[in-house]
Amino acid sequence: MNVDPLSEVLNLINVEETVYFHAEFSEPWALQMEQGPQKFHYVLSGQCEADVGAAAPLHLNTGDVLITPSGIKHLLFSGKRVKPQLATAITCTKLSDRYYLTKLGGGGKQCVIICGDLKFGASSNHLIAQLPKWIHIAREGSEQDERTYGILRFLASETRHPGPGSEALTLRLADLFVVQSIRQWILRNPSKGKNWINGLSDAVVGKALAIIHRNFNQKITLDTLSRDIGASRSLLAQRFSEIVGTGPIDYLTTWRMTKAQQLLEAGKLSIEEISLAVGYASLSAFSKAFKRVTGASPKSAR
């Protein structure tokens, strides 16, 4: 069976908690977000500027998405600069446990934004760590854009008018929105620097990533990997290191620990069972590798 390496990584995205805000701004206005939870902003109508620490502010039009994967400090504002208000200090009206309404501004031209605070599970770190500090996805009128809008419209409706099962549904919709948005960004923006995202489109590295993602629980060596993809050991090691920034076997270990984190979060298997599930016959070897990669013991990560 063919494996899509990107799908394997996107499957790791796990939004554990979400809070949404329907924000109605009127010019002039400015809202400051401090360093903290990962956030997204979807411009439902109107336009605004975003200062994310780039050389110049980003211009956000209707339908644009801004995501801060690392939760950086950033500022949203109308065209005219005014003293910003802290997001944590503005008054919000609670519509449901996860959905709030807020209004801010001087009564001029309106901009409506759906904002969200996101808390990702640890298994998402493999992907989040490779993303930039901010992601801007401009609406281009494509089918992908319409899918994103459809997800958010469903999300907004469900959080504003919750019913039985809303808790589970809104978390899954948040997962779907983040996956869709990140996929759009990756497809539109070739990544810079050394990381596995760049390896997806390389003939040698892409095949190696697919095998590692699919067969991580089996015995994989540089010899077996090079044989399975039809490349020499030296070529595989060189290409992988040049593009991903680490060797194939080191990447395999990191991927195994990422899958282990996912299983630990699920809480269905014992640590011994997880050790076997990710390719370690020795619990001691697994525990050492897990702590070396994640900085924590499997028990404390549970």
C-alpha positions in Angstrom: 0.0 0.0 0.0 1.3 3.4 -0.9 1.8 5.9 2.0 1.5 9.6 1.7 4.2 11.0 4.1 2.4 14.3 4.6 -0.9 12.5 5.5 1.0 10.4 8.1 2.3 13.6 9.8 -1.0 15.5 9.5 -2.7 12.6 11.2 -0.7 13.4 14.3 -2.4 16.8 14.8 -4.4 16.6 18.0 -6.2 19.7 19.2 -6.9 19.1 22.9 -8.6 22.3 23.8 -10.2 25.2 21.9 -11.8 28.5 22.7 -13.4 30.6 19.9 -14.1 34.3 19.7 -16.5 36.1 17.3 -14.8 39.5 17.2 -16.5 42.5 15.7 -14.0 45.4 15.2 -14.8 48.9 13.9 -12.1 51.4 12.9 -10.0 52.6 14.4 -8.9 49.6 16.5 -5.9 47.5 17.6 -5.7 44.3 19.6 -2.5 42.9 21.1 -2.0 39.2 21.6 0.9 38.3 24.0 3.1 35.2 23.7 0.9 32.3 24.7 -1.4 29.7 23.2 -1.3 29.0 19.5 -3.9 31.1 17.7 -5.7 31.4 14.4 -7.6 34.3 12.9 -10.1 33.9 10.1 -11.3 37.2 8.5 -15.0 36.7 8.0 -15.6 40.1 6.5 -13.6 43.3 6.0 -9.9 43.7 6.2 -7.1 44.5 8.7 -3.4 44.5 9.2 -1.3 42.0 11.3 2.1 42.8 12.8 3.8 39.5 13.3 7.4 40.8 13.5 8.0 40.7 9.8 9.6 43.5 7.8 6.2 44.9 7.1 2.6 44.2 8.5 0.6 41.6 6.7 -2.6 42.7 5.0 -5.5 40.4 5.7 -8.5 40.4 3.4 -11.8 38.7 3.7 -11.3 34.9 3.7 -7.6 35.1 4.7 -6.3 32.9 7.6 -3.5 33.7 10.0 -2.1 31.0 12.3 0.6 31.4 14.9 1.9 27.8 15.4 4.3 28.8 18.2 2.0 31.3 19.9 4.1 34.4 19.1 3.2 37.9 20.3 1.3 39.7 17.5 -0.9 42.7 16.8 -4.1 43.0 14.7 -5.2 46.5 13.8 -7.1 48.6 11.4 -5.2 50.8 8.9 -4.8 53.6 11.4 -2.4 52.9 14.3 -4.0 53.5 17.7 -3.0 52.4 21.2 -3.7 48.6 21.3 -5.8 46.9 23.9 -4.6 43.6 25.3 -6.7 40.6 24.2 -6.8 39.4 27.8 -8.3 42.6 29.0 -11.2 43.2 26.6 -14.8 42.4 27.6 -16.3 39.3 26.1 -19.9 38.0 26.2 -20.1 34.3 26.8 -22.3 32.5 24.2 -21.4 29.0 25.2 -18.6 27.3 27.1 -16.3 27.6 24.1 -17.6 30.5 22.2 -17.4 34.2 23.0 -18.5 37.5 21.4 -16.4 40.6 21.6 -16.6 44.1 20.1 -13.9 46.7 19.9 -13.3 50.0 18.1 -14.4 53.5 17.3 -17.5 52.9 15.3 -16.0 53.1 11.8 -15.7 50.6 9.0 -16.2 47.0 10.3 -14.0 43.9 10.3 -15.3 40.6 11.6 -12.8 37.9 12.6 -13.2 34.4 14.0 -10.4 33.9 16.4 -9.4 30.7 18.2 -7.0 29.7 21.0 -5.6 26.2 20.3 -3.9 23.7 22.6 -2.1 20.9 20.7 -1.2 17.5 22.1 2.5 16.6 22.4 2.3 14.3 19.4 1.7 17.4 17.2 5.2 18.7 18.0 6.8 16.9 15.1 4.8 19.0 12.7 4.5 22.2 14.6 8.3 22.4 15.2 8.9 22.5 11.4 6.4 25.3 10.8 7.3 29.1 10.7 6.3 31.4 13.6 3.3 32.6 11.5 1.4 31.3 8.5 -0.7 33.5 6.3 -3.0 31.8 3.8 -4.5 34.3 1.4 -7.9 33.4 0.0 -7.6 32.8 -3.7 -11.1 31.6 -4.5 -10.0 28.0 -4.9 -11.9 24.9 -4.0 -9.4 24.5 -1.1 -10.4 27.9 0.2 -14.1 27.1 0.1 -13.4 23.9 2.1 -11.7 25.9 4.8 -14.6 28.4 4.9 -17.1 25.6 5.1 -15.3 24.0 8.1 -15.2 27.4 9.9 -18.9 28.1 9.2 -19.8 24.7 10.6 -17.5 25.3 13.6 -19.0 28.8 14.3 -22.5 27.4 14.1 -21.8 24.5 16.4 -20.0 26.5 19.1 -22.6 29.2 19.1 -25.5 26.8 19.3 -24.2 23.7 21.1 -26.1 20.5 21.4 -25.4 16.9 22.5 -22.0 15.9 21.3 -20.8 19.4 20.7 -17.6 19.0 22.8 -16.3 16.2 20.6 -17.5 17.7 17.4 -15.9 21.1 17.9 -12.5 19.5 18.7 -12.7 17.4 15.6 -13.6 20.4 13.5 -10.7 22.3 15.0 -8.4 19.4 14.0 -9.9 19.4 10.5 -9.5 23.2 10.1 -5.8 23.1 11.3 -5.0 20.2 9.0 -6.7 21.8 6.0 -5.0 25.2 6.6 -1.5 23.7 7.1 -1.9 21.5 4.1 -2.8 24.6 2.0 0.2 26.4 3.3 2.6 23.6 2.6 1.3 23.1 -0.9 1.6 26.8 -1.7 4.9 27.6 0.0 8.0 25.5 -0.5 9.7 25.3 2.9 13.1 26.9 3.5 15.9 25.4 5.4 16.5 21.8 6.3 13.4 19.8 7.4 11.3 16.8 6.5 8.7 19.0 4.7 11.3 19.6 1.9 12.0 15.9 1.7 8.4 15.1 0.7 9.1 16.2 -2.9 12.5 14.7 -3.3 12.6 11.4 -5.2 15.0 9.7 -2.8 14.1 11.2 0.5 10.4 11.1 -0.2 10.5 7.4 -0.7 12.6 6.9 2.5 10.1 9.1 4.5 7.2 7.0 3.2 8.9 3.7 4.4 9.9 5.2 7.7 6.4 6.5 8.4 4.8 3.2 7.3 7.2 0.6 8.8 8.5 2.5 11.9 7.7 -0.5 14.1 9.8 -2.9 12.0 13.6 -3.3 11.9 15.0 -0.6 9.6 18.6 0.0 8.9 20.4 2.1 6.4 21.1 -1.0 4.3 17.4 -2.1 4.2 16.2 1.5 3.5 18.6 2.1 0.7 17.7 -1.3 -0.8 14.0 -0.7 -0.6 14.2 2.7 -2.4 16.8 1.6 -4.9 19.5 4.0 -4.0 23.0 3.6 -2.6 23.7 4.0 1.1 25.9 6.9 0.5 23.4 8.7 -1.7 20.6 8.2 0.7 22.6 9.3 3.7 23.8 12.4 1.9 20.5 13.4 0.4 18.6 12.9 3.6 21.1 14.9 5.7 21.2 17.7 3.1 17.5 18.1 2.9 16.1 17.0 6.3 19.1 18.0 8.5 19.6 14.7 10.1 20.3 11.1 9.1 17.6 8.6 8.2 18.1 6.4 11.3 18.1 9.5 13.6 14.9 10.6 11.9 13.4 7.1 12.4 14.1 7.3 16.1 12.4 10.8 16.3 9.4 9.4 14.3 9.1 6.4 16.6 9.1 8.7 19.7 6.4 10.9 18.0 4.2 7.9 17.5 4.9 6.8 21.1 3.7 10.2 22.3 0.5 9.8 20.3 -0.1 6.4 21.9 0.7 7.7 25.4 -1.8 10.5 24.9 -4.5 8.0 23.9 -3.9 6.2 27.2 -5.1 2.8 25.9 -1.8 0.8 26.0 0.7 0.2 28.8 4.2 1.7 28.3 5.5 -1.9 27.7 2.9 -2.3 24.9 3.8 1.0 23.4 7.5 0.1 23.4 6.7 -3.0 21.3 4.3 -1.0 19.1 7.0 1.4 18.0 9.7 -1.2 17.4 11.5 -1.7 20.7 11.9 -5.2 22.1 13.6 -3.7 25.2 11.6 -1.4 27.5 14.9 0.1 28.8 16.1 1.0 25.3 12.8 2.6 24.5 12.7 4.6 27.7 16.3 5.9 27.1 15.5 6.8 23.5 12.2 8.5 24.5 13.9 10.7 27.2 16.8 11.5 24.8 14.4 12.7 22.1 11.6 14.3 24.2 13.5 15.3 27.4 10.9 13.4 29.5 10.3 9.8 30.6 7.4 7.9 29.0 5.7 7.7 32.5 5.8 11.5 33.0 4.6 12.1 29.4 1.4 10.1 30.0 
